[in-house]
């Protein structure tokens, strides 16, 4: 499975997410939300006629548990996030995908090196376990991080003129 980093203007981020999730159809997936609550993401996706029943949400925005089937992990706990993603990947049988929405948000809570290590580990783990991983990031934030991590992905969409 391929890994993809999508760098897009912030105003197009949600549209990219909607189209992306819809393109996976009935394949189960893990959705890590770093910039919106699970509830708001789910409402937006449903308005776009996306079946959210096959999505496992990891909400890094809301700290209060609202549903049993949603994990809430603080964005500064990359170790717990890593562990939860790996557990979900192991539990979902067959084809699956992982979306990390607004990757650069992690820079607010973690240093660049920690985020880069987390991304590298996730892309390697996804590759070893036949999981398609897609990370999205707004163009305006985390340019140094994006410059560091784009080599971890098989494909980069919207890559600015960063160093190669």
Beta strands, then each sheet from edge to edge (+ up, - down):
strand 1: 3-8
strand 2: 28-33
strand 3: 55-59
strand 4: 70-72
strand 5: 96-101
strand 6: 132-138
strand 7: 155-157
sheet 1: 4+ 3+ 2+ 5+ 6+ 1+ 7+
end
